[in-house]
């Protein structure tokens, strides 16, 4: 069983998780998924994500699980509603691949440091603004996130384009990872895609 943890279940994750699961199922056949986030869905989240109005006020992890269970009934999906800290990250069950979409630097850094220590693969996916995307393996964390970046809290409908672009580049990075055992990272600034070396 191949185990994937998604750190963050907000705007970006709602666009990213379904195609990633399709790809992983195609390559691995049997997967299990853990969803980690501590926030509730706000009405501002409804405009640009796959969440719908009745979900407002409920936990993101639970609702992403509900959406995924409809599309992937044979995949084990476990929601964990908690704020990641240096102390409690050890409670996360072991996994083969982590994908981090947290929009705050501190949580992203905690997850990165944990995966470096555990020698576990981790892919960061983030958006800065419309047409500004980073898809980077943990080995490139310090190069991409030299200081606390200006990650956006994505509440505008025009951020959907960035979410779809991030999902596409994530699939590209994961195809190279699964098929060629390569860890390629990418950035988009404006409309230019740059491979990070």
Number of C-alpha atoms within 10 A of each C-alpha: 10 14 18 23 23 23 25 25 29 25 26 27 26 22 22 24 20 17 15 20 21 15 16 20 16 10 13 14 12 14 17 17 21 20 24 24 21 15 17 19 23 16 15 13 21 19 18 22 21 17 21 14 13 10 17 17 12 13 19 28 26 21 21 22 19 15 14 17 14 9 12 16 10 11 16 14 21 15 21 17 16 14 14 21 12 13 8 10 14 11 8 12 9 13 18 13 17 24 26 27 23 26 22 15 15 14 19 20 18 16 24 24 15 16 17 14 9 10 10 15 18 26 24 23 26 24 25 19 19 20 22 22 24 24 31 28 23 25 15 19 18 11 12 19 15 9 9 10 13 13 16 15 16 24 17 15 13 14 24 20 15 22 27 15 21 27 24 17 22 26 20 15 20 21 19 14 13 14 9 9 10 12 18 20 25 22 22 21 14 11 9 10 15 12 12 15 8
